[in-house]
Amino acid sequence: MNDLTQTPEMLIATMGARARRAATEMAMVPSARKAEALLAASASLRESAARIILANRADMERGAANGLSSAMLDRLRLDEARIAAIADAVANVAALDDPVGQVIDEAVRPNGLRLQRVRVPLGVIGIIYESRPNVTADAAALCLRSGNAVILRGGSEALESNRAIHAAMVRGITQAGLPAEAVQIVPTSDRAVVGAMLRAVGLIDIIVPRGGKSLVARVQDEARVPVLAHLDGICHTYVHAAADPVMAREIVVNAKMRRTGICGAMETLLIDRAYPEPEALVQALLDARCDVRGDEGVRKLDDRVEPAQPGDWDTEYLDAVVAARFVSGMDEALAHIAAHGSHHTDAIVTGDPAVAEDFLNQCDSAIVMWNASTQFADGGEFGLGAEIGISTGRLHARGPVALEGLTTYKWVVRGNGQIRP
């Protein structure tokens, strides 16, 4: 049990030392045993549903008293169906292929040395997140399946819910013989603990923030530990002159309106000046109850379009709002994306394969798409089973980060007595 009288630095040092010991053990746990532990954790979540709902009720009451919005309260709320979905997600992770021990590539040198690059766990992962208590179980399951230990720091609004979910997870994994210290949760809502985690060099190997822009910005600004994150999801759809009008209209509306609050939602629509049916694109968005903020050319298409301001091109709305402008060809589209995008997900709609390939090769984003909605920017949709987040950085992992993204590799060299001349 952690002593709450400790300073934030002492608390994280204690938790980090325990996590390091657990990570050493987890790295050697066979795949089948990890899967067994996650299935036990899934069963424990189901058995603990009443306790979790009771804890969640306390969070909901406190959140309402503190003026949380209806949207935030909905994210926070747990019921039997949502807990069952959380348990299902943990069981699904158990069924995923274990990346640990996979041979990435191998070669034999002229001197007979055999070299392999083999996947190994990252070690100790710190997850800092907000609002959604399901992240407690999701993140723990992904870290365990990939052979890591994890330190969880959830938002204060879900403190009791997170504790109850964590307790259920630990009951399950310890029944299967895994160390309880492989999944730890910070026992306090003190914001200073976040700073201590960000400075925990040597104790925590990587930090994954999951939350709003202010949280991610703080983590990226203050961290001395490596960070796996994306700050914004300013995603673009470029409708090329050779796009099929029916396809373009369906993709554009879906990319914006299917779910406006996810990071893969389209925030800016770029329309080629040579595209023959721009009015239909704009009208379809407006008819779907999306506010359109356009440049002068787009405003002429429909009097419901509001004038775009300079800041609109750099805004992640996460709402039924889109910025739209005309561009004179792909070069201008790519220049706009380079100037205003966030290297998350960008798409082209065109019937010209050569143009599409040029876009896919030249657009410098973590995910690039041809004739598809940006809403597909999701680990589950990519067949990865689950994701811990989407990384827009250039190092380690990029795009949806699933189990492989929670591993690194080491070189394994086998010889038969070679010495270097």
C-alpha positions as CSV (number, residue, x, y, z in Angstrom):
1,M,0.0,0.0,0.0
2,N,1.4,3.4,-0.9
3,D,1.9,5.9,1.8
4,L,0.0,9.1,0.9
5,T,2.2,11.2,3.1
6,Q,5.1,10.7,0.6
7,T,6.0,13.5,-1.6
8,P,5.0,13.1,-5.3
9,E,8.7,12.3,-6.1
10,M,9.0,9.7,-3.4
11,L,5.7,8.1,-4.4
12,I,6.7,7.7,-8.0
13,A,10.1,6.5,-7.0
14,T,8.5,3.8,-4.8
15,M,6.0,2.8,-7.5
16,G,8.7,2.9,-10.2
17,A,11.0,0.6,-8.3
18,R,8.1,-1.9,-7.8
19,A,7.2,-1.6,-11.5
20,R,10.8,-2.2,-12.6
21,R,10.9,-5.4,-10.6
22,A,7.6,-6.5,-12.1
23,A,8.7,-5.5,-15.6
24,T,11.7,-7.8,-15.3
25,E,9.4,-10.7,-14.4
26,M,6.8,-9.8,-17.1
27,A,9.4,-9.9,-19.8
28,M,9.9,-13.6,-19.2
29,V,6.2,-14.6,-18.8
30,P,5.1,-17.0,-21.5
31,S,2.4,-15.8,-23.9
32,A,-0.2,-18.3,-22.8
33,R,0.1,-17.3,-19.2
34,K,-0.3,-13.6,-20.1
35,A,-3.5,-14.5,-22.0
36,E,-4.7,-16.6,-19.1
37,A,-4.2,-13.6,-16.8
38,L,-6.1,-11.3,-19.0
39,L,-9.0,-13.7,-19.3
40,A,-9.1,-13.9,-15.5
41,A,-9.0,-10.1,-15.3
42,S,-11.9,-10.0,-17.7
43,A,-13.9,-12.4,-15.6
44,S,-13.0,-10.3,-12.5
45,L,-14.4,-7.2,-14.1
46,R,-17.7,-8.9,-14.7
47,E,-17.9,-10.2,-11.2
48,S,-17.1,-6.8,-9.8
49,A,-19.7,-4.9,-11.8
50,A,-21.8,-3.9,-8.8
51,R,-18.8,-2.5,-6.9
52,I,-17.6,-0.6,-10.0
53,I,-21.0,0.9,-10.6
54,L,-21.2,2.0,-6.9
55,A,-17.8,3.6,-7.2
56,N,-18.8,5.3,-10.5
57,R,-21.9,6.7,-8.9
58,A,-19.8,8.6,-6.4
59,D,-17.7,10.0,-9.3
60,M,-20.9,10.9,-11.2
61,E,-22.4,12.7,-8.2
62,R,-19.2,14.6,-7.5
63,G,-18.9,15.5,-11.2
64,A,-22.4,16.8,-11.4
65,A,-21.8,18.9,-8.3
66,N,-18.6,20.3,-9.8
67,G,-20.4,21.3,-13.0
68,L,-19.1,18.7,-15.4
69,S,-20.7,19.0,-18.8
70,S,-23.3,16.5,-20.0
71,A,-20.7,15.2,-22.5
72,M,-18.1,14.7,-19.8
73,L,-20.6,13.0,-17.6
74,D,-21.5,10.6,-20.4
75,R,-17.9,9.7,-20.9
76,L,-17.6,9.1,-17.2
77,R,-20.8,7.1,-16.7
78,L,-20.6,3.3,-16.3
79,D,-23.4,0.8,-16.3
80,E,-23.6,-3.0,-16.7
81,A,-23.5,-2.8,-20.5
82,R,-20.4,-0.6,-20.5
83,I,-18.6,-2.7,-17.9
84,A,-19.4,-5.8,-20.0
85,A,-17.9,-4.0,-23.0
86,I,-14.7,-3.2,-21.0
87,A,-14.5,-6.8,-20.0
88,D,-14.9,-7.9,-23.6
89,A,-12.1,-5.6,-24.7
90,V,-9.7,-7.1,-22.1
91,A,-10.6,-10.6,-23.3
92,N,-10.1,-9.5,-26.9
93,V,-6.6,-8.3,-26.1
94,A,-5.9,-11.8,-24.6
95,A,-6.6,-13.2,-28.1
96,L,-4.2,-11.0,-29.9
97,D,-0.9,-12.3,-31.2
98,D,1.9,-11.7,-28.7
99,P,4.6,-9.5,-30.2
100,V,7.3,-10.4,-27.6
101,G,9.9,-12.7,-29.1
102,Q,9.0,-12.1,-32.7
103,V,12.0,-12.0,-35.0
104,I,11.8,-8.8,-37.1
105,D,14.5,-9.8,-39.4
106,E,17.7,-11.9,-39.5
107,A,20.9,-12.3,-41.5
108,V,24.1,-14.3,-41.6
109,R,27.3,-12.3,-41.9
110,P,30.2,-13.5,-44.1
111,N,32.1,-14.6,-41.0
112,G,29.2,-16.9,-39.9
113,L,27.7,-14.7,-37.2
114,R,23.9,-15.0,-37.2
115,L,22.1,-11.7,-36.4
116,Q,18.5,-11.3,-35.4
117,R,16.4,-8.4,-34.3
118,V,13.9,-9.6,-31.7
119,R,10.9,-7.8,-30.2
120,V,11.1,-7.2,-26.4
121,P,8.9,-5.2,-24.0
122,L,9.6,-1.5,-23.5
123,G,9.7,-2.0,-19.7
124,V,7.8,0.4,-17.5
125,I,5.1,2.5,-19.2
126,G,3.4,5.5,-17.6
127,I,-0.2,6.2,-18.9
128,I,-1.6,9.7,-18.0
129,Y,-5.3,10.0,-19.0
130,E,-8.5,11.8,-18.4
131,S,-12.3,11.2,-18.2
132,R,-12.9,7.7,-19.6
133,P,-12.5,5.0,-16.9
134,N,-12.4,2.3,-19.5
135,V,-8.8,3.4,-20.3
136,T,-7.8,1.9,-16.9
137,A,-8.6,-1.6,-18.2
138,D,-7.7,-1.0,-21.8
139,A,-4.2,0.4,-21.1
140,A,-3.5,-2.2,-18.4
141,A,-4.4,-5.1,-20.8
142,L,-2.3,-3.8,-23.7
143,C,0.7,-3.2,-21.5
144,L,0.4,-6.7,-19.9
145,R,-0.1,-8.5,-23.2
146,S,3.1,-6.9,-24.5
147,G,5.1,-7.9,-21.4
148,N,5.3,-4.5,-19.8
149,A,4.5,-3.1,-16.3
150,V,2.4,0.0,-16.2
151,I,1.8,2.9,-13.9
152,L,-1.7,4.5,-14.4
153,R,-2.6,8.0,-13.5
154,G,-6.2,8.7,-14.3
155,G,-8.2,11.9,-14.1
156,S,-9.5,13.2,-10.7
157,E,-13.1,13.1,-12.1
158,A,-12.9,9.3,-12.4
159,L,-10.9,8.6,-9.3
160,E,-13.2,6.1,-7.6
161,S,-14.2,4.3,-10.8
162,N,-10.5,3.9,-11.8
163,R,-9.7,2.5,-8.4
164,A,-12.5,-0.1,-8.6
165,I,-11.5,-1.2,-12.2
166,H,-7.9,-1.4,-11.2
167,A,-8.7,-3.6,-8.1
168,A,-10.7,-5.9,-10.3
169,M,-7.9,-6.2,-12.9
170,V,-5.3,-6.9,-10.2
171,R,-7.5,-9.6,-8.6
172,G,-7.7,-11.4,-12.0
173,I,-4.0,-11.2,-12.9
174,T,-2.8,-12.3,-9.5
175,Q,-5.1,-15.3,-9.6
176,A,-3.1,-16.3,-12.7
177,G,0.2,-15.8,-11.0
178,L,1.3,-12.4,-12.4
179,P,2.7,-9.8,-10.0
180,A,0.2,-7.2,-8.7
181,E,2.9,-4.5,-9.2
182,A,2.7,-5.0,-13.0
183,V,-0.4,-2.8,-12.9
184,Q,-0.3,0.1,-10.4
185,I,-2.5,3.1,-10.2
186,V,-1.5,6.4,-8.6
187,P,-3.5,6.6,-5.4
188,T,-3.9,10.4,-5.4
189,S,-5.3,13.1,-7.7
190,D,-2.5,15.5,-6.8
191,R,-1.4,17.1,-10.1
192,A,2.1,17.3,-8.8
193,V,2.3,13.5,-9.3
194,V,2.0,14.0,-13.1
195,G,5.1,16.2,-13.0
196,A,7.0,13.6,-10.9
197,M,6.1,10.9,-13.6
198,L,7.3,13.2,-16.4
199,R,10.7,13.6,-14.6
200,A,11.1,9.9,-13.6
201,V,14.1,9.1,-15.8
202,G,15.3,5.6,-15.1
203,L,12.0,4.6,-13.4
204,I,9.6,5.0,-16.3
205,D,10.7,4.2,-19.8
206,I,8.0,6.0,-21.8
207,I,4.9,8.2,-21.1
208,V,1.7,7.8,-23.1
209,P,-0.8,10.7,-22.5
210,R,-4.4,10.2,-23.5
211,G,-6.6,13.2,-23.1
212,G,-7.3,16.8,-24.2
213,K,-4.9,19.2,-25.9
214,S,-3.9,20.9,-22.6
215,L,-2.8,17.6,-21.0
216,V,-0.8,16.4,-24.0
217,A,0.8,19.8,-24.4
218,R,1.9,19.8,-20.8
219,V,3.3,16.3,-21.1
220,Q,5.2,17.2,-24.3
221,D,6.5,20.5,-22.7
222,E,7.6,19.1,-19.4
223,A,8.6,15.5,-20.0
224,R,12.2,14.3,-19.5
225,V,11.0,10.8,-20.2
226,P,10.3,9.9,-23.8
227,V,6.7,10.6,-24.9
228,L,4.4,8.7,-27.3
229,A,1.6,11.1,-28.2
230,H,-0.2,13.3,-30.7
231,L,-1.2,16.9,-29.9
232,D,-3.9,17.5,-32.5
233,G,-5.9,15.6,-35.2
234,I,-6.2,18.3,-37.8
235,C,-7.1,15.9,-40.6
236,H,-7.7,16.9,-44.3
237,T,-9.6,15.5,-47.2
238,Y,-8.5,16.7,-50.6
239,V,-11.1,16.2,-53.3
240,H,-9.2,16.1,-56.6
241,A,-10.5,17.1,-60.0
242,A,-10.9,13.5,-61.0
243,A,-12.9,12.4,-58.0
244,D,-16.1,10.5,-58.5
245,P,-18.8,13.0,-57.3
246,V,-21.0,10.4,-55.5
247,M,-17.9,8.8,-53.8
248,A,-16.5,12.2,-52.8
249,R,-19.8,13.4,-51.3
250,E,-20.2,10.2,-49.2
251,I,-16.6,10.2,-48.0
252,V,-16.6,13.9,-47.1
253,V,-19.8,13.7,-45.0
254,N,-18.7,10.5,-43.3
255,A,-15.2,11.8,-42.6
256,K,-16.7,14.8,-40.8
257,M,-20.0,13.7,-39.4
258,R,-19.9,10.0,-38.4
259,R,-18.3,11.0,-35.1
260,T,-17.2,14.5,-34.8
261,G,-15.3,14.1,-31.5
262,I,-12.6,11.6,-32.5
263,C,-9.1,12.5,-33.6
264,G,-9.6,11.0,-37.1
265,A,-12.5,13.3,-37.9
266,M,-11.9,15.6,-41.0
267,E,-11.4,19.2,-39.9
268,T,-10.5,20.8,-43.2
269,L,-11.9,20.1,-46.7
270,L,-9.8,21.0,-49.7
271,I,-11.6,21.2,-53.0
272,D,-9.7,21.3,-56.3
273,R,-10.8,24.3,-58.4
274,A,-11.2,21.9,-61.4
275,Y,-13.6,19.5,-59.5
276,P,-16.9,19.7,-61.3
277,E,-19.4,19.5,-58.4
278,P,-18.2,21.5,-55.4
279,E,-21.7,22.8,-54.5
280,A,-22.9,19.3,-53.8
281,L,-20.0,18.7,-51.3
282,V,-20.8,21.8,-49.4
283,Q,-24.5,21.4,-49.5
284,A,-24.2,17.8,-48.2
285,L,-22.2,19.0,-45.2
286,L,-24.7,21.8,-44.5
287,D,-27.7,19.5,-44.8
288,A,-26.0,17.1,-42.4
289,R,-26.1,20.0,-39.9
290,C,-22.4,20.8,-40.1
291,D,-21.3,24.4,-39.9
292,V,-19.0,25.2,-42.9
293,R,-16.5,28.0,-42.6
294,G,-15.1,28.8,-46.1
295,D,-12.8,30.9,-48.2
296,E,-14.3,33.4,-50.6
297,G,-14.8,30.8,-53.3
298,V,-16.6,28.3,-51.0
299,R,-18.8,31.1,-49.6
300,K,-20.1,31.7,-53.1
301,L,-21.4,28.2,-53.3
302,D,-24.1,28.6,-50.5
303,D,-25.1,31.6,-48.5
304,R,-25.2,29.4,-45.3
305,V,-21.3,29.2,-45.4
306,E,-19.7,31.4,-42.8
307,P,-16.4,33.3,-43.6
308,A,-13.3,31.3,-42.5
309,Q,-10.9,33.1,-40.2
310,P,-7.1,32.5,-40.2
311,G,-7.3,30.4,-37.1
312,D,-9.8,28.0,-38.6
313,W,-7.2,26.3,-40.7
314,D,-5.3,25.4,-37.5
315,T,-8.2,24.3,-35.4
316,E,-9.2,20.8,-34.3
317,Y,-12.9,21.4,-33.8
318,L,-14.0,18.0,-32.6
319,D,-17.5,19.2,-33.4
320,A,-19.8,19.6,-36.3
321,V,-17.7,22.4,-37.8
322,V,-15.4,22.2,-40.9
323,A,-13.1,24.6,-42.6
324,A,-13.2,24.5,-46.5
325,R,-11.3,26.1,-49.3
326,F,-10.4,25.8,-52.9
327,V,-6.9,24.8,-54.0
328,S,-5.3,25.0,-57.5
329,G,-4.1,21.4,-57.8
330,M,-2.4,18.8,-55.6
331,D,0.8,20.9,-55.0
332,E,-1.3,23.6,-53.3
333,A,-3.2,21.0,-51.4
334,L,0.0,19.4,-50.1
335,A,1.4,22.9,-49.2
336,H,-1.7,23.7,-47.2
337,I,-1.5,20.3,-45.4
338,A,2.2,20.9,-44.6
339,A,1.5,24.4,-43.3
340,H,-1.6,23.6,-41.2
341,G,-1.8,19.9,-40.6
342,S,-0.8,17.9,-37.6
343,H,0.8,14.9,-39.4
344,H,-2.1,12.7,-38.2
345,T,-4.4,11.5,-41.1
346,D,-4.9,13.1,-44.5
347,A,-6.8,11.7,-47.5
348,I,-7.2,12.2,-51.2
349,V,-10.3,11.4,-53.2
350,T,-9.6,10.8,-56.9
351,G,-10.1,8.4,-59.7
352,D,-6.6,9.0,-61.1
353,P,-4.3,6.3,-59.6
354,A,-1.1,8.2,-60.6
355,V,-2.2,11.3,-58.8
356,A,-3.2,9.2,-55.8
357,E,0.2,7.6,-55.6
358,D,1.9,11.0,-55.8
359,F,-0.2,12.2,-52.9
360,L,0.4,9.1,-50.8
361,N,4.2,9.4,-51.4
362,Q,4.4,13.1,-50.8
363,C,2.0,13.7,-47.9
364,D,4.1,13.5,-44.7
365,S,1.5,12.2,-42.2
366,A,1.4,9.2,-40.0
367,I,-1.6,7.9,-42.0
368,V,-2.3,8.7,-45.6
369,M,-5.5,7.5,-47.4
370,W,-6.9,7.2,-50.9
371,N,-10.6,7.1,-51.5
372,A,-11.4,6.4,-47.9
373,S,-12.9,8.3,-44.9
374,T,-10.4,9.6,-42.3
375,Q,-12.6,8.0,-39.7
376,F,-10.8,4.8,-40.4
377,A,-7.8,6.1,-38.5
378,D,-8.2,3.6,-35.7
379,G,-6.2,0.6,-34.5
380,G,-9.2,-1.7,-34.6
381,E,-10.1,-0.7,-38.1
382,F,-6.5,-1.4,-39.1
383,G,-6.8,-5.0,-37.8
384,L,-4.5,-4.3,-34.8
385,G,-7.2,-5.4,-32.4
386,A,-6.7,-2.4,-30.0
387,E,-4.6,0.7,-29.7
388,I,-3.2,2.7,-26.9
389,G,-3.3,5.9,-29.1
390,I,-2.2,7.3,-32.4
391,S,1.3,8.7,-32.6
392,T,2.2,11.6,-34.9
393,G,5.9,11.6,-34.0
394,R,8.7,10.2,-36.1
395,L,10.5,8.0,-33.6
396,H,9.7,4.5,-32.4
397,A,6.0,4.1,-33.4
398,R,3.8,6.1,-35.8
399,G,0.1,5.9,-36.5
400,P,-2.1,3.6,-34.4
401,V,0.0,2.2,-31.6
402,A,-1.0,-1.3,-30.7
403,L,0.9,-4.2,-29.1
404,E,3.9,-3.9,-31.4
405,G,4.2,-0.2,-30.6
406,L,4.6,-1.1,-26.9
407,T,7.7,-3.1,-27.7
408,T,11.2,-2.3,-28.8
409,Y,13.8,-4.7,-30.1
410,K,17.3,-6.0,-29.2
411,W,19.9,-7.5,-31.4
412,V,20.7,-11.2,-30.8
413,V,24.0,-12.4,-32.1
414,R,25.0,-16.1,-32.3
415,G,28.5,-17.2,-33.2
416,N,30.7,-20.2,-33.0
417,G,33.9,-18.7,-31.7
418,Q,34.4,-15.7,-34.0
419,I,36.9,-13.1,-32.9
420,R,37.3,-9.7,-34.6
421,P,40.6,-9.2,-36.4
